[in-house]
Amino acid sequence: MRTLPLLDELEAALASGTNARRIEMLTRITDLFVSGAPRFSENQIGLFDDVMVRLVNTIEAKARAKLAHRLAPIANAPTNTIHMLAFDDNIEVALPVLSQSERLGERELVANASSKSQGHLAAIAQRKSLSEAVTDVLVERGDRDVVHSVVKNSGARFSDAGFRMLVKRSTGDNALATEVGRRHDIPRPYFLTLLEQASSAVRARLAAENPLAAAAVEGVVAEVVGGISTDARNSSPDFAAAQAEVERQNRIRRLGEAEIYQYARARKFEETAIALSLLCDTPIDVVERALLDPGAEIVLILAKVAGLSSTTTQAILLLRAADRGMSANDLDRAMASFNRLQPETAARVLGFFRTRVKKPAEPVVTPAVAVNG
């Protein structure tokens, strides 16, 4: 690059006051960069960056958009220029770089999604890969179109908070519920919660449209609609793997509080539920639904019956908190209730829940009794 003549021309273009002259200058600079981008060093790219930034500040939106389209696919595009284009209020300018540019890191994408328009969020949702930090903002701030778009993005990863919000936003939105349920990375607890609130049409669609996991989907649907059965639960790959792990641990050493604590701390939902079910001699149906329920009461009862300490009980509640958004105050109140709860009271209440999930006995036909004897 002939640095001095280039800078001289830049100064002349900026001083001339004509938009056409500046656009002509930017076009020449861009042509030069695009043609040699793979060969330029970072120092050379920095020089292009300085020139482009000065020109971008002085040209109309149409020219900025054209620049954005040319630079967006280039992996080593000038960083500051890309940043300016990404944060441009005009979505026609920002869209190409937000949806494509590799020069935008997680920090820039989070900042953009946290402050810019729905059009900017929609552009970010189209990127080939998205981190959990970015999708958290898209799911929280995005409108319906943004959320649908990011859920359909196979390269998007979601945090627990993101999945929790997606399930919440799926209420009353059959299309979104279906898309969320189709994701292969949705954890089973969220899938159960999603299906619990979904319409029968969504449940049927998920079973029909996911042939590779039909048995698992049908099993979860059966759990929600018709009560949890051993056969249905075992059709879930996640549950089957968890059950095998817990049984292996139990063979090595009889399960106790230490194992439940470790499962809960590691945020292993299925393993925690299975181990707690064994320790309390309580159907897995009761335990799973206790862990999924917004209230903490049944979890506290199970923990008290199992003879768990406050530390392990809190770990289980924190496992729930990731799924249900339990606040610090909620956790404090729950632990206070746990400390007051008497083992005898907990055993009586748990006995009631055990009875509820048993299969009803065959109806007994009682003989007729004469009213008047």
Secondary structure per residue as TSV (DSSP state, phi and psi in degrees):
chain	resnum	aa	ss	phi	psi
A	1	M	-	360.0	136.5
A	2	R	-	-90.4	92.2
A	3	T	H	-62.6	-51.8
A	4	L	H	-64.4	-48.8
A	5	P	H	-57.8	-37.5
A	6	L	H	-63.2	-45.9
A	7	L	H	-67.4	-35.4
A	8	D	H	-62.0	-43.1
A	9	E	H	-65.2	-38.4
A	10	L	H	-61.1	-47.7
A	11	E	H	-60.4	-39.8
A	12	A	H	-65.9	-41.2
A	13	A	H	-65.6	-41.5
A	14	L	H	-68.8	-34.4
A	15	A	H	-79.0	-22.2
A	16	S	H	-67.0	-28.5
A	17	G	-	80.5	1.4
A	18	T	-	-100.5	133.2
A	19	N	H	-64.7	-38.2
A	20	A	H	-61.7	-41.1
A	21	R	H	-65.1	-40.9
A	22	R	H	-67.1	-41.8
A	23	I	H	-64.6	-40.1
A	24	E	H	-60.8	-42.7
A	25	M	H	-63.8	-44.2
A	26	L	H	-64.0	-39.6
A	27	T	H	-61.9	-43.2
A	28	R	H	-63.8	-43.8
A	29	I	H	-62.5	-43.7
A	30	T	H	-66.1	-42.7
A	31	D	H	-57.3	-44.3
A	32	L	H	-64.0	-41.6
A	33	F	H	-68.2	-48.7
A	34	V	H	-60.4	-39.0
A	35	S	H	-69.6	-25.4
A	36	G	H	-122.6	12.2
A	37	A	G	-49.4	-45.8
A	38	P	G	-63.9	-20.7
A	39	R	G	-95.6	-14.9
A	40	F	-	-77.1	143.3
A	41	S	-	-80.6	168.8
A	42	E	H	-63.5	-33.3
A	43	N	H	-65.6	-41.5
A	44	Q	H	-66.8	-40.5
A	45	I	H	-62.7	-36.4
A	46	G	H	-60.7	-36.0
A	47	L	H	-66.5	-45.2
A	48	F	H	-57.7	-41.2
A	49	D	H	-59.5	-47.1
A	50	D	H	-58.7	-43.2
A	51	V	H	-67.6	-46.6
A	52	M	H	-64.1	-42.4
A	53	V	H	-58.7	-43.0
A	54	R	H	-64.7	-36.2
A	55	L	H	-78.3	-37.9
A	56	V	H	-58.9	-34.5
A	57	N	T	-67.2	-12.6
A	58	T	T	-119.0	1.2
A	59	I	S	-110.8	163.8
A	60	E	-	-75.5	165.4
A	61	A	H	-60.1	-37.7
A	62	K	H	-61.3	-41.3
A	63	A	H	-70.9	-36.2
A	64	R	H	-64.5	-40.1
A	65	A	H	-63.9	-40.6
A	66	K	H	-63.2	-41.4
A	67	L	H	-62.7	-42.8
A	68	A	H	-60.3	-42.5
A	69	H	H	-62.8	-35.9
A	70	R	H	-76.5	-36.0
A	71	L	H	-86.5	-26.5
A	72	A	T	-53.7	-43.3
A	73	P	T	-79.1	-8.2
A	74	I	-	-87.2	119.8
A	75	A	T	-62.0	-34.6
A	76	N	T	-108.9	35.5
A	77	A	-	-60.6	153.0
A	78	P	-	-55.6	123.9
A	79	T	H	-62.8	-50.6
A	80	N	H	-66.0	-36.5
A	81	T	H	-64.5	-45.1
A	82	I	H	-60.0	-42.8
A	83	H	H	-60.9	-44.3
A	84	M	H	-61.4	-43.0
A	85	L	H	-67.4	-39.7
A	86	A	H	-63.4	-35.4
A	87	F	T	-96.0	10.3
A	88	D	-	-65.0	134.8
A	89	D	S	-64.6	-25.8
A	90	N	S	-78.8	115.5
A	91	I	H	-66.0	-26.7
A	92	E	H	-64.0	-29.6
A	93	V	H	-80.2	-45.3
A	94	A	H	-75.2	-32.4
A	95	L	H	-53.8	-50.6
A	96	P	H	-58.9	-43.9
A	97	V	H	-76.4	-34.9
A	98	L	H	-65.1	-35.2
A	99	S	H	-87.4	-17.9
A	100	Q	H	-128.0	-39.2
A	101	S	-	-61.7	129.0
A	102	E	T	-79.9	-8.0
A	103	R	T	-77.4	-11.5
A	104	L	-	-92.1	119.6
A	105	G	-	-91.4	179.8
A	106	E	H	-58.1	-42.0
A	107	R	H	-61.0	-44.3
A	108	E	H	-66.6	-39.5
A	109	L	H	-67.4	-40.9
A	110	V	H	-63.6	-44.1
A	111	A	H	-62.8	-41.1
A	112	N	H	-65.6	-48.3
A	113	A	H	-65.3	-25.9
A	114	S	H	-81.0	-14.8
A	115	S	H	-131.1	-17.8
A	116	K	S	-99.0	-173.5
A	117	S	-	-76.6	171.0
A	118	Q	H	-62.4	-31.2
A	119	G	H	-62.6	-39.0
A	120	H	H	-65.6	-42.6
A	121	L	H	-62.9	-39.9
A	122	A	H	-63.7	-37.5
A	123	A	H	-65.9	-43.6
A	124	I	H	-62.1	-38.2
A	125	A	T	-62.1	-17.1
A	126	Q	T	-88.1	-6.9
A	127	R	S	-60.8	151.3
A	128	K	S	-67.9	-22.8
A	129	S	-	-146.5	144.2
A	130	L	B	-139.3	132.9
A	131	S	-	-80.4	168.0
A	132	E	H	-61.8	-38.9
A	133	A	H	-62.3	-37.0
A	134	V	H	-74.2	-45.0
A	135	T	H	-66.5	-29.4
A	136	D	H	-55.4	-45.1
A	137	V	H	-71.0	-41.1
A	138	L	H	-62.1	-41.7
A	139	V	H	-71.4	-33.8
A	140	E	H	-76.1	-45.4
A	141	R	H	-96.5	-23.8
A	142	G	-	-68.8	149.1
A	143	D	-	-79.1	-173.8
A	144	R	H	-58.6	-43.8
A	145	D	H	-63.4	-41.3
A	146	V	H	-63.2	-46.6
A	147	V	H	-64.3	-43.1
A	148	H	H	-61.0	-41.2
A	149	S	H	-65.2	-44.9
A	150	V	H	-71.1	-32.6
A	151	V	H	-65.7	-34.7
A	152	K	H	-77.3	-11.8
A	153	N	-	-77.5	110.5
A	154	S	T	-68.4	-17.9
A	155	G	T	-91.1	2.7
A	156	A	B	-88.2	137.6
A	157	R	-	-112.9	142.2
A	158	F	-	-121.0	140.8
A	159	S	-	-81.5	175.6
A	160	D	H	-59.7	-43.6
A	161	A	H	-62.5	-37.7
A	162	G	H	-64.8	-45.4
A	163	F	H	-65.0	-38.6
A	164	R	H	-61.1	-43.3
A	165	M	H	-67.6	-37.3
A	166	L	H	-62.8	-43.7
A	167	V	H	-63.0	-41.2
A	168	K	H	-62.5	-44.6
A	169	R	H	-73.7	-13.5
A	170	S	T	-77.6	-13.6
A	171	T	T	-60.8	120.7
A	172	G	T	79.8	0.9
A	173	D	-	-120.1	90.9
A	174	N	H	-60.2	-38.3
A	175	A	H	-64.4	-43.5
A	176	L	H	-68.3	-41.5
A	177	A	H	-58.8	-40.3
A	178	T	H	-65.1	-45.3
A	179	E	H	-63.9	-42.0
A	180	V	H	-64.4	-43.0
A	181	G	H	-65.8	-24.6
A	182	R	H	-75.4	-21.0
A	183	R	-	-65.2	130.0
A	184	H	T	-72.8	-17.6
A	185	D	T	-96.5	5.4
A	186	I	-	-71.2	124.3
A	187	P	-	-64.2	148.4
A	188	R	H	-57.6	-39.1
A	189	P	H	-57.8	-39.7
A	190	Y	H	-70.9	-34.6
A	191	F	H	-63.5	-42.8
A	192	L	H	-61.2	-46.6
A	193	T	H	-63.0	-41.3
A	194	L	H	-59.1	-46.5
A	195	L	H	-70.2	-31.6
A	196	E	H	-60.4	-36.2
A	197	Q	H	-98.1	-5.8
A	198	A	S	-80.3	158.9
A	199	S	-	-75.8	163.0
A	200	S	H	-61.4	-31.8
A	201	A	H	-64.9	-41.0
A	202	V	H	-66.2	-43.5
A	203	R	H	-59.4	-45.7
A	204	A	H	-64.0	-39.9
A	205	R	H	-65.3	-41.7
A	206	L	H	-63.6	-39.4
A	207	A	H	-67.7	-37.2
A	208	A	H	-78.7	-32.4
A	209	E	H	-95.5	3.4
A	210	N	-	-125.3	66.7
A	211	P	G	-61.2	-30.0
A	212	L	G	-69.4	-21.8
A	213	A	G	-128.8	31.6
A	214	A	H	-58.6	-42.8
A	215	A	H	-62.5	-41.8
A	216	A	H	-66.1	-43.9
A	217	V	H	-63.1	-46.5
A	218	E	H	-63.0	-35.2
A	219	G	H	-64.4	-43.8
A	220	V	H	-66.8	-40.3
A	221	V	H	-59.7	-42.0
A	222	A	H	-63.2	-37.5
A	223	E	H	-60.0	-43.4
A	224	V	H	-76.0	-45.5
A	225	V	H	-83.2	-41.0
A	226	G	H	-117.3	10.5
A	227	G	-	95.1	148.1
A	228	I	-	-81.2	124.6
A	229	S	-	-116.9	160.4
A	230	T	H	-62.8	-44.4
A	231	D	H	-62.8	-43.4
A	232	A	H	-64.4	-42.9
A	233	R	H	-68.4	-37.2
A	234	N	H	-68.4	-14.7
A	235	S	T	-77.3	-8.3
A	236	S	-	-85.9	120.1
A	237	P	H	-59.2	-39.3
A	238	D	H	-62.7	-44.2
A	239	F	H	-68.0	-42.1
A	240	A	H	-60.8	-42.3
A	241	A	H	-65.7	-40.4
A	242	A	H	-65.6	-42.0
A	243	Q	H	-63.3	-41.2
A	244	A	H	-62.7	-40.0
A	245	E	H	-66.1	-44.6
A	246	V	H	-65.2	-41.9
A	247	E	H	-64.0	-38.0
A	248	R	H	-62.5	-45.2
A	249	Q	H	-62.1	-38.4
A	250	N	H	-68.6	-30.1
A	251	R	H	-71.5	-37.5
A	252	I	H	-67.7	-46.9
A	253	R	S	-154.3	135.3
A	254	R	-	-54.3	131.2
A	255	L	-	-59.3	141.8
A	256	G	-	-149.1	-162.2
A	257	E	H	-61.9	-37.1
A	258	A	H	-59.4	-41.4
A	259	E	H	-68.6	-42.0
A	260	I	H	-62.9	-39.6
A	261	Y	H	-61.4	-45.2
A	262	Q	H	-64.3	-41.7
A	263	Y	H	-62.1	-45.8
A	264	A	H	-65.9	-42.4
A	265	R	H	-63.0	-34.9
A	266	A	T	-82.4	0.8
A	267	R	T	59.9	41.9
A	268	K	-	-96.5	97.0
A	269	F	H	-62.1	-55.2
A	270	E	H	-61.1	-45.2
A	271	E	H	-62.2	-40.7
A	272	T	H	-62.2	-45.0
A	273	A	H	-63.7	-45.4
A	274	I	H	-64.9	-45.2
A	275	A	H	-64.4	-41.0
A	276	L	H	-66.7	-36.7
A	277	S	H	-61.6	-43.7
A	278	L	H	-66.9	-44.2
A	279	L	H	-67.4	-32.0
A	280	C	H	-94.6	-3.7
A	281	D	T	51.5	49.7
A	282	T	-	-129.4	139.1
A	283	P	-	-52.7	141.4
A	284	I	H	-59.2	-29.1
A	285	D	H	-54.9	-47.7
A	286	V	H	-63.8	-43.5
A	287	V	H	-68.3	-47.3
A	288	E	H	-60.9	-44.9
A	289	R	H	-68.8	-29.6
A	290	A	H	-65.3	-41.2
A	291	L	H	-70.7	-26.2
A	292	L	H	-90.4	-20.4
A	293	D	S	-69.8	143.1
A	294	P	S	-61.2	-31.4
A	295	G	S	-82.9	156.7
A	296	A	S	-99.3	-3.8
A	297	E	H	-58.2	-47.4
A	298	I	H	-69.9	-34.1
A	299	V	H	-60.9	-42.6
A	300	L	H	-64.1	-38.9
A	301	I	H	-65.0	-45.1
A	302	L	H	-60.8	-43.9
A	303	A	H	-63.9	-40.3
A	304	K	H	-66.9	-42.8
A	305	V	H	-63.4	-37.5
A	306	A	T	-75.3	-8.2
A	307	G	T	73.2	28.5
A	308	L	-	-77.1	153.8
A	309	S	-	-79.5	169.6
A	310	S	H	-62.0	-36.3
A	311	T	H	-63.3	-46.9
A	312	T	H	-69.8	-38.9
A	313	T	H	-60.9	-41.8
A	314	Q	H	-65.0	-36.4
A	315	A	H	-62.5	-38.9
A	316	I	H	-67.3	-41.3
A	317	L	H	-65.0	-34.9
A	318	L	H	-69.2	-32.4
A	319	L	H	-61.9	-43.3
A	320	R	H	-64.4	-39.1
A	321	A	H	-58.9	-35.0
A	322	A	H	-65.4	-29.3
A	323	D	H	-89.6	-29.7
A	324	R	H	-120.5	2.3
A	325	G	-	71.4	37.8
A	326	M	-	-66.4	127.3
A	327	S	-	-81.6	169.1
A	328	A	H	-62.5	-38.1
A	329	N	H	-66.8	-40.4
A	330	D	H	-60.3	-42.5
A	331	L	H	-64.7	-42.5
A	332	D	H	-62.8	-43.2
A	333	R	H	-64.6	-39.8
A	334	A	H	-64.1	-42.0
A	335	M	H	-68.1	-33.9
A	336	A	H	-64.1	-41.2
A	337	S	H	-63.7	-40.7
A	338	F	H	-61.6	-42.6
A	339	N	H	-66.9	-30.0
A	340	R	H	-82.2	-24.6
A	341	L	-	-65.9	129.3
A	342	Q	-	-87.4	140.1
A	343	P	H	-55.2	-38.4
A	344	E	H	-64.2	-42.1
A	345	T	H	-63.8	-44.3
A	346	A	H	-60.9	-41.2
A	347	A	H	-63.8	-40.5
A	348	R	H	-64.4	-44.5
A	349	V	H	-66.0	-41.9
A	350	L	H	-65.0	-34.8
A	351	G	H	-58.8	-37.9
A	352	F	H	-63.1	-43.8
A	353	F	H	-68.9	-34.7
A	354	R	H	-61.0	-41.3
A	355	T	H	-65.1	-38.9
A	356	R	H	-61.6	-33.6
A	357	V	T	-91.7	-3.5
A	358	K	S	-71.7	149.2
A	359	K	-	-66.2	138.6
A	360	P	-	-65.9	142.9
A	361	A	-	-73.3	162.6
A	362	E	-	-60.9	139.8
A	363	P	-	-62.4	137.1
A	364	V	-	-97.0	128.0
A	365	V	-	-91.3	114.5
A	366	T	-	-91.3	143.8
A	367	P	-	-67.0	150.9
A	368	A	-	-68.1	142.6
A	369	V	-	-119.3	131.2
A	370	A	-	-70.3	130.0
A	371	V	T	-62.2	-38.7
A	372	N	T	-96.0	10.0
A	373	G	-	76.3	360.0
